[in-house]
Amino acid sequence: MQDPTDPVWSLWPAPAKLNLFLRITGRRADGYHLLQTVFRLLDWGDTIRLRPRADGRVVRHGGSVAGVAEQDDLTVRAAILLQKEANCSQGADIVIEKRIPAGGGFGGGSSDAATVLVALNALWSVDFDVERLAELGLRLGADVPVFVCGDNAWAEGVGEALQPIELPPAWYVLADPGVHAPTAALFQSSELTRDAAPATISDFVSGKPLGNAFEPVLRQREAAVEAAFAALSRIGSPRLTGSGSGCFVEFATRESAQAALSELPSSLRAWTAAGAKRSPLHAALEAKKS
């Protein structure tokens, strides 16, 4: 493989996300849970390096990513799905620069897959519109469409019914307790609240505490998550993101977030990140087109 810093490769951001709340309001007939959440995109995440190939092969370089075999990797699956749907003869080399911790609820795998869909759609000149790409993304995972669409969003259904929402500027202290939360097992937990009253956008905008259905379950089951909440409680009001173990506290400014970060114990893996007005992926796509 050539050096991935070579200009033949293109670099694409795969931003992380936060769920500013997460409620489960019921279940569909097929067993999938009905959710309500607000997705907040971050100006921080993974980086995907891509290089088109003429031989039609899709190859992930760099070894195992978070223990995921190449054929199971969502980025590889995304490239192959786009290939088939577009009847495209081109292939791609893929390098994933991971920063988003696996199992934390920050959306790393879903965002990586969305970035591959959006970027290869441009590099291969497929020219599917964003709605078509979001539909393909949903086949890969419920969180993929929000990254494909690129807006902060109010979400319902299984997370695919998206309504763009304006969010004020904010900075976050993020923490990774180091626990890989098993999403499927959590959804089966007897302690999980599955019949929360539906919330409204007005509830969210007014600041009404809407919570995260997985927070009490994970805090009870995982000592590391409870310890992270205890540490973060010293600097603000911590929340859980998604169905992962990742936690966060919101701040109005970079300075206040960094000051709070300095007060946390060094044993807790924590860092700061800014909320994004729109996806860095879509900003990169527009820059490459101009």
N, C-alpha and C positions, 0 to 999 in steps of 0.2 A: 504494500500500500504506500502511496506517496504520502509525504508529510501533510497532515490535515491543515497546517497553517499556509499551505500553498494557495495562491489565488484561484486555482482551479476549483477549490472548495468554496462554498458560500456558507456564511454563518447566519443562524436564525434563532431569535430568542424564544424560549418556551416558559412563559411567566407562571409563577405560582399563583394560587388563589387562597382566599379565606372564605369561609361561610360565616357571615356576620350573625346568623342564627340558623337553626335547623329544626323544623317541626315535622312530625309524622302525623298526618291527618286521617289515614285510612289505608286500605289495601285494594288493589285491583283484583279482578276475578282470577287473573293469572298468578297471583301471589306477590307481585311487585308492590312495594310500599309507595304510597302517595306522599310527596314531600312538599314543603314550602321552605324556601331559603333565599338569602341574598348572596350572590357571588360577588366578591370584591377581588379584582385582579391586582396583582402586585408588580411593581417595577423591579423585580428580582426573580431569578429562577434558573433553569437549566439553559444550556446552549446546544443547539443541534447543528452539526456540520454535515452538509450534503454535497455529493458530487454525482451528477448524472452518469450513467453507464449506457453504452450502446448495445450490450449483450443481453439486456433484459433481466439480469440478476439483481436481487436486492440483498445487500451484504451489510451486516452490522460489524463494525470494527471495534477493537478495544477490549474484547473479552466480555465476561458476564457483567451485566448491570443489575445490581441488587439481587443477585442470585437467579435472574430470569434468563432462561435459555433463549437463544436467538429466535427460534421459530415461534416462541410465545411472546416475544417482545412486542408491545403495542406499536412501536415505531415501524417495525418490520411488517406487522400485520396491516398497518395503515397504508404503507407503500404498496403492498400486494393488492389490497382492496381497491385502491385508486387505479392501479394498473388494469385490473380486471374490468372495473366499471367503465373505464375510458378506452378499453381495448388498446392500451398503450404498449408499444414494443420496447420502450426505454426501461432501464433499471436505475439503481441508485446505490451508492456507498453511503453509509450512515455512521456518524460518530456522535455519541451522546456525552456531553460534559455535564455530569450530575452535580447539582448543588442541593436540590430539593430532597429532603430525607424521605425514604420510602416508608409508607404506612403512617405518615404523620397527618394525612388529611389535607395536605397542601396542593394536591392535584398533579403531582409530578408526572406520573405515567400518562394520564389523560392529556396533559398539556403537551408532552413530547409527541404524542400521536397526532394531536391537532396541528402542531407545527409542521410535521411531516406532510400531512394532507394539504395544508395551505401552501407550503413552500414548493412541494413537488407539483402541485396544480399549476404553479407559475413556471417552474423550471422545465416541466415537460410540455408546456403550452396546452394543457388540457382545457383550461378556461371554464371549468364548472363554476356556477355561481355559489355564493356562500350558503344558500339554502340547501343546495345539493350536497355540498361538502359537510354541512351539519348533519344531514340525514345519514351520510356515510359514517360520520363520527359517532352517531348514536348506536350504530351497530357494534362499535368497539367499546363503548362505555357511556354511562349516563352523564358523566361530567365533560365528555369531549366536546359536545356542541357549544358550550359557553366559551371555550377557548377558540373554537373555529370562528364564532361570530365576533368575538373581540370586544364586547361591551360588558361593563358591570351590569348585573341583571337581577331582577326579581324572577325566581324560578319556581315552577310548580310541576305537577305530574311526577315523573321519576327524576325530574331535574332538567328535562328537555324543553319544557314550555317556558320560553324565555321572554321577558319584557325588559328592554333596556331601562336602566334607572340611573339618575344623576346622583353621585355621592360626593360629599365635600372632601377636600384634601385631608389626608390623614397619614400619620406614620404609625408604625406598629413595632412593638417588641415581640418577636416570635421565639418560641421555645420548643425544643424537641426533647421529650423525655426519654427517647431511645426505645420506645415500645412500638413494635409493628402490630397495630391493631387489626385483628381479623374481622373484616367488614361482614362477611357472611354469617359468622358466629354471633356477632353483635346484633344483627337484624333478627336473629332467632332468640335473643335473650328474653327471658320471662319478665325481667325488670323494665324492659323498654316500653315507654309510653307510645302507643300506636294510634291513639284516638284523640289527639289534641284538637282543640277547637281551631278552625281555620283563622289565620291572621289576615290582616289587610295591609296594603302598602301604607295607609294612614297610621296604622298601629306602629309600623316600623319607623316611619318618619318622625312620629311624636316621641320616640325614645322608649316606648313601652318595652319592658324586658320580655323577650320572646324565647330565650334560652336555646339550648341544644339538647335534643332528646338523648344523645349518647353520653352527655357529660356525667350524669350521676352513675351510669353503668360503668364507664371506664374508671371513674375516680374510686369506685368501690372495688373494682377488680384489679386495678393496677396501682401498686404503691408508688411507682415512679411518676404516674400522672398526678396522683394526689400530692406528692411532694412538689411537683412543678407548680401546681395551683397554689400551694402554700407559699412558695417563694415569690410567685408573681403577685400574690395578694398584697405584698409589701409595697408594690409600686402602682397598683391600680386594681381594676376589676377584670380578672382573667376570664377568657372564654375558650371553649374548645372549637376547633375547626373541623367541619365534615364529620366523618365517622372514624377519623384517625386519632392519634394521641397528641397531635400538635396543639399548642395553646398560644394565645396572643393577648396583648393588652393594647388598646388604642390610645394614641396621643395626637394632639393637634399639630405639633411641630417636630421637626427633626431633632432640635436641641433638647426638647423635653423627653423624647424617646431615648436619645443617647444618654442623657443624664440618668434616666431610670435604669437603663441597661447596666450602667456602672455600679448600681446598687445591688445587683443580683450576685449570688454566690458563683464562683468560678466553676463549680462542679456542674452547673446547669448549662447545657448547650443552648445559648440564646444569641440573638442578633437582631438588627433593626432592618426594616424595609419600608418603602413608601407605597402607599396605595396609588394605583395608576388610574388616570382619567379614562384611558382606553388602552387596549392591549399593545404592548411593545412589539408583538409579532406583526400586527397590522401596520404599525408605524414603519417597521423595517420593510414590509412588502411595498408600501407606497414609496419609500426612499429608493428602493431598487428599481421601481418602474420609472422614476423621474430622471 
